Amino acid sequence: MYYFLQQLINGVTLGAIYGLIAIGYTMVYGIIGMINFAHGEIYMIGAFCGLISFIVLGLGGVTWVPLALLIVLVVSMVFTAAYGWTVERIAYRPLRGSFRLAPLISAIGMSIFLQNYVQLLQGARVKPMQPVIQGGLNLMERADGFIVSLSYMQILIIVLTVTLMAAFSLVIARTPLGRAQRACEQDQKMAALLGVHVDRTISLTFVMGASLAAVAGVMVTMYYGVIDFYIGFFAGLKAFTAAVLGGIGSLPGAMLGGLLIGLIEAFWSAYFSIEYKDVAAFSILVLVLIFRPTGLLGKPEVEKV
């Protein structure tokens, strides 16, 4: 029971990170109906921006953790949002009216470019970072000395994820930008006729998704303490799986899918062979899609003729 609770905490923490990345996939797909396969690399760039920001602040003498964390999050979100905007302008906008495979191929090419771009700038070696937030709460202790703990870093990740999820849901549900996004999701041509600036709305959607990926990148850097130029590939693949599992196009579905993937990985690694945790996650995805092709919270598309 104690070990189960510890793995539950670990799985929720990992799932929250996957969910933040998955929201970027599902927002872009919801509006333009295409998958941004460069999104994992955007998350990786956010992690590097966070690491560099922490180093610069340390050299500048900013040692108060709340202030340093706030500055790092803002700087990482701004720089990563700029990369997300650039990806949309270069890889998607010129090909929006082309056949459907063209933007997909372009996004894969952008993903490879960003990987090599960061590798050339930062090197191929793993980049370590000293712990910024240490300590935690000891929740329970077993007779043999095993302690169920909840670190302050895990609390930060979970609270920040819930807060951002609620904020973005309110933006989409109750703001003019959210109404424009929902209008573009339903019919871009009709939205344009009604005065919605479609290009700007799509660009802002990429920017919002990239900002969330930046937060996930900073949290991963602080949580694990090591990053490299290749972390975006597997994280992006898992987050895409989470978006599909929860129902691509649904924000709550993306978060639910992220939590499920995180829990599956944590419990499989704890009770079975860790080498097969990815097989377990994708097997669950296949089973869900067999019985519910639109995902857990996805809605079937109704095509009007």
C-alpha positions as CSV (number, residue, x, y, z in Angstrom):
1,M,0.0,0.0,0.0
2,Y,2.8,2.4,0.9
3,Y,4.7,1.7,-2.3
4,F,1.5,2.0,-4.3
5,L,0.8,5.5,-2.9
6,Q,4.4,6.6,-3.7
7,Q,4.1,5.5,-7.3
8,L,0.7,7.2,-7.5
9,I,2.3,10.5,-6.5
10,N,5.2,9.9,-9.0
11,G,2.7,9.0,-11.8
12,V,0.5,12.1,-11.2
13,T,3.6,14.3,-11.3
14,L,4.8,12.7,-14.6
15,G,1.3,12.8,-16.0
16,A,1.0,16.5,-15.2
17,I,4.1,17.2,-17.3
18,Y,2.8,15.1,-20.2
19,G,-0.6,16.9,-20.0
20,L,1.0,20.3,-20.3
21,I,2.8,19.3,-23.5
22,A,-0.3,17.4,-24.8
23,I,-2.4,20.6,-24.6
24,G,-0.2,22.2,-27.3
25,Y,-0.9,19.3,-29.6
26,T,-4.7,19.3,-29.0
27,M,-5.0,23.1,-29.4
28,V,-3.3,23.1,-32.8
29,Y,-5.2,20.1,-34.0
30,G,-8.5,21.5,-32.8
31,I,-8.1,24.6,-35.0
32,I,-6.3,23.5,-38.2
33,G,-6.8,19.8,-38.0
34,M,-3.1,19.0,-38.2
35,I,-0.5,17.6,-35.8
36,N,2.5,19.8,-34.9
37,F,5.2,17.2,-34.7
38,A,7.8,19.9,-33.9
39,H,6.0,20.6,-30.6
40,G,8.3,18.1,-28.7
41,E,11.3,20.2,-29.8
42,I,9.6,23.4,-28.7
43,Y,9.3,21.8,-25.2
44,M,13.0,20.9,-25.4
45,I,13.9,24.5,-26.2
46,G,11.8,25.6,-23.3
47,A,13.9,23.3,-21.0
48,F,17.2,24.8,-22.4
49,C,15.9,28.3,-22.0
50,G,15.0,27.5,-18.3
51,L,18.5,26.1,-17.7
52,I,20.3,29.1,-19.2
53,S,18.0,31.5,-17.4
54,F,18.8,29.8,-14.0
55,I,22.6,30.0,-14.8
56,V,22.4,33.7,-15.8
57,L,20.4,34.6,-12.7
58,G,22.8,32.7,-10.5
59,L,25.7,34.7,-12.0
60,G,23.7,37.9,-11.4
61,G,23.2,37.1,-7.8
62,V,19.5,36.4,-7.9
63,T,19.2,33.7,-5.2
64,W,15.7,34.1,-3.8
65,V,14.0,31.1,-5.3
66,P,10.4,32.4,-5.8
67,L,11.7,35.5,-7.7
68,A,14.2,33.4,-9.7
69,L,11.5,30.9,-10.7
70,L,9.1,33.6,-11.8
71,I,11.7,35.2,-14.0
72,V,12.8,31.9,-15.4
73,L,9.2,30.9,-16.3
74,V,8.5,34.3,-17.9
75,V,11.7,34.3,-19.9
76,S,11.3,30.7,-21.0
77,M,7.7,31.2,-22.1
78,V,8.6,34.3,-24.1
79,F,11.5,32.8,-26.0
80,T,9.7,29.5,-26.5
81,A,6.5,31.3,-27.7
82,A,8.7,33.1,-30.3
83,Y,9.9,29.7,-31.6
84,G,6.3,28.4,-31.7
85,W,5.2,31.4,-33.7
86,T,8.1,30.9,-36.1
87,V,7.2,27.3,-36.6
88,E,3.7,28.3,-37.6
89,R,4.9,31.0,-40.0
90,I,7.5,28.8,-41.7
91,A,6.2,25.2,-41.5
92,Y,2.4,25.6,-41.5
93,R,1.1,28.9,-42.9
94,P,2.6,28.7,-46.4
95,L,1.3,25.1,-46.7
96,R,-2.2,25.5,-45.2
97,G,-3.9,25.3,-48.5
98,S,-1.8,22.4,-49.8
99,F,-2.6,18.7,-49.6
100,R,-2.7,17.4,-46.0
101,L,0.6,15.6,-46.0
102,A,2.6,18.7,-46.9
103,P,2.4,20.4,-43.5
104,L,3.0,17.1,-41.7
105,I,6.2,16.5,-43.7
106,S,7.2,20.2,-43.1
107,A,6.6,19.8,-39.3
108,I,8.8,16.6,-39.2
109,G,11.5,18.5,-41.0
110,M,11.2,21.4,-38.6
111,S,11.5,18.9,-35.7
112,I,14.8,17.5,-37.1
113,F,16.1,21.0,-37.8
114,L,15.4,22.2,-34.2
115,Q,17.1,19.1,-32.8
116,N,20.3,19.7,-34.7
117,Y,20.1,23.4,-34.2
118,V,20.1,23.0,-30.4
119,Q,22.8,20.3,-30.6
120,L,25.1,22.6,-32.5
121,L,24.4,25.5,-30.1
122,Q,24.5,23.6,-26.8
123,G,26.5,20.4,-27.6
124,A,25.4,16.8,-27.5
125,R,26.3,16.2,-23.9
126,V,23.8,16.0,-21.1
127,K,23.4,19.3,-19.3
128,P,23.1,19.0,-15.5
129,M,21.5,21.5,-13.1
130,Q,21.8,21.8,-9.3
131,P,18.6,21.3,-7.4
132,V,16.7,24.5,-6.9
133,I,13.8,23.4,-4.7
134,Q,14.6,20.7,-2.1
135,G,12.8,19.0,0.7
136,G,9.3,17.8,1.0
137,L,6.6,16.2,3.2
138,N,6.9,12.7,4.7
139,L,3.3,11.5,4.5
140,M,3.6,7.9,5.8
141,E,6.3,5.6,7.1
142,R,6.3,1.8,7.0
143,A,7.7,-0.4,9.7
144,D,10.7,-1.3,7.6
145,G,11.6,2.4,7.2
146,F,10.0,3.0,3.7
147,I,8.7,6.6,3.6
148,V,5.9,7.8,1.4
149,S,7.1,11.4,0.5
150,L,5.7,14.3,-1.5
151,S,8.5,16.7,-2.5
152,Y,8.0,20.4,-2.8
153,M,8.9,20.1,-6.4
154,Q,6.1,17.6,-7.1
155,I,3.7,19.9,-5.3
156,L,4.8,22.8,-7.5
157,I,4.4,20.8,-10.7
158,I,0.9,19.6,-9.8
159,V,-0.4,23.0,-8.5
160,L,1.1,24.9,-11.5
161,T,-0.4,22.4,-13.9
162,V,-3.9,22.6,-12.4
163,T,-3.7,26.4,-12.3
164,L,-2.6,26.7,-16.0
165,M,-5.2,24.2,-17.1
166,A,-7.9,26.2,-15.4
167,A,-6.6,29.5,-16.7
168,F,-6.4,28.3,-20.3
169,S,-9.9,26.7,-20.1
170,L,-11.3,30.1,-19.0
171,V,-9.4,31.8,-21.8
172,I,-11.0,29.5,-24.4
173,A,-14.4,29.6,-22.8
174,R,-14.9,33.2,-21.9
175,T,-12.6,35.5,-23.9
176,P,-12.8,37.0,-27.4
177,L,-9.6,35.0,-28.3
178,G,-11.3,31.8,-27.1
179,R,-14.4,32.6,-29.2
180,A,-12.2,33.2,-32.2
181,Q,-10.5,29.9,-31.7
182,R,-13.7,28.0,-31.4
183,A,-15.0,29.8,-34.5
184,C,-11.9,28.8,-36.5
185,E,-12.3,25.2,-35.2
186,Q,-15.8,25.0,-36.7
187,D,-15.3,26.8,-40.0
188,Q,-12.3,29.0,-40.9
189,K,-13.9,30.5,-44.0
190,M,-17.1,31.5,-42.2
191,A,-15.1,32.8,-39.2
192,A,-13.1,35.0,-41.6
193,L,-16.3,36.3,-43.2
194,L,-17.6,37.3,-39.8
195,G,-14.5,39.3,-39.0
196,V,-12.2,36.8,-37.2
197,H,-8.5,37.3,-38.0
198,V,-7.9,33.6,-38.8
199,D,-4.1,33.9,-39.3
200,R,-3.6,35.8,-36.1
201,T,-5.8,33.4,-34.1
202,I,-3.9,30.4,-35.4
203,S,-0.5,32.1,-34.6
204,L,-1.7,32.9,-31.1
205,T,-2.8,29.2,-30.6
206,F,0.7,28.1,-31.5
207,V,2.1,30.7,-29.1
208,M,-0.2,29.5,-26.2
209,G,0.8,25.8,-26.8
210,A,4.5,26.7,-26.9
211,S,4.2,28.7,-23.7
212,L,2.7,25.6,-21.9
213,A,5.5,23.4,-23.3
214,A,8.0,25.9,-21.9
215,V,6.5,25.5,-18.4
216,A,6.7,21.8,-18.8
217,G,10.4,22.1,-19.9
218,V,11.3,24.2,-16.9
219,M,9.6,21.8,-14.6
220,V,11.4,18.8,-16.1
221,T,14.7,20.6,-15.8
222,M,14.1,21.3,-12.1
223,Y,12.6,17.9,-11.4
224,Y,15.2,15.6,-13.0
225,G,18.2,17.9,-13.1
226,V,19.5,16.8,-16.5
227,I,18.5,17.6,-20.1
228,D,19.9,17.1,-23.5
229,F,18.9,18.0,-27.1
230,Y,17.0,14.7,-27.6
231,I,14.5,14.9,-24.8
232,G,11.9,16.5,-27.0
233,F,11.5,13.4,-29.2
234,F,10.3,10.9,-26.6
235,A,8.4,13.5,-24.5
236,G,6.6,14.8,-27.6
237,L,5.7,11.2,-28.6
238,K,4.3,10.5,-25.2
239,A,2.4,13.7,-25.1
240,F,0.9,13.1,-28.5
241,T,-0.1,9.7,-27.3
242,A,-1.8,11.3,-24.3
243,A,-3.6,13.8,-26.6
244,V,-4.9,10.9,-28.7
245,L,-5.8,8.8,-25.7
246,G,-7.8,11.6,-24.0
247,G,-9.4,12.7,-27.3
248,I,-7.5,14.9,-29.6
249,G,-9.0,18.4,-29.7
250,S,-10.2,18.3,-26.1
251,L,-8.2,20.2,-23.4
252,P,-9.6,18.1,-20.5
253,G,-8.9,15.0,-22.6
254,A,-5.3,16.0,-23.1
255,M,-4.8,16.4,-19.4
256,L,-6.6,13.2,-18.6
257,G,-4.5,11.3,-21.3
258,G,-1.3,12.8,-19.8
259,L,-2.3,11.6,-16.3
260,L,-3.1,8.1,-17.6
261,I,0.2,7.8,-19.5
262,G,2.1,9.0,-16.4
263,L,0.3,6.5,-14.1
264,I,0.8,3.6,-16.5
265,E,4.5,4.3,-16.8
266,A,4.9,4.7,-13.0
267,F,3.0,1.6,-12.0
268,W,4.4,-0.6,-14.8
269,S,8.0,0.5,-13.8
270,A,7.2,-0.3,-10.2
271,Y,5.6,-3.7,-10.6
272,F,6.9,-5.1,-13.9
273,S,9.9,-4.7,-16.2
274,I,10.8,-1.1,-16.7
275,E,12.0,-1.8,-20.3
276,Y,8.4,-2.5,-21.3
277,K,6.7,0.6,-19.8
278,D,6.4,2.3,-23.3
279,V,4.9,-0.9,-24.7
280,A,2.3,-0.9,-21.9
281,A,1.4,2.7,-22.6
282,F,1.0,2.2,-26.3
283,S,-0.9,-1.0,-25.8
284,I,-3.4,0.8,-23.6
285,L,-3.8,3.4,-26.3
286,V,-4.5,0.8,-28.9
287,L,-7.1,-0.9,-26.7
288,V,-8.9,2.4,-26.0
289,L,-8.9,3.4,-29.7
290,I,-10.3,0.0,-30.7
291,F,-13.4,0.5,-28.5
292,R,-13.5,4.3,-28.6
293,P,-11.8,5.6,-31.7
294,T,-12.3,9.3,-30.7
295,G,-10.5,8.8,-27.4
296,L,-11.9,9.0,-23.9
297,L,-13.3,12.5,-24.0
298,G,-13.2,13.1,-27.8
299,K,-16.4,13.7,-29.7
300,P,-17.1,12.2,-33.2
301,E,-16.7,14.6,-36.0
302,V,-20.0,15.4,-37.8
303,E,-19.4,16.4,-41.4
304,K,-22.1,18.6,-42.8
305,V,-22.9,18.3,-46.4
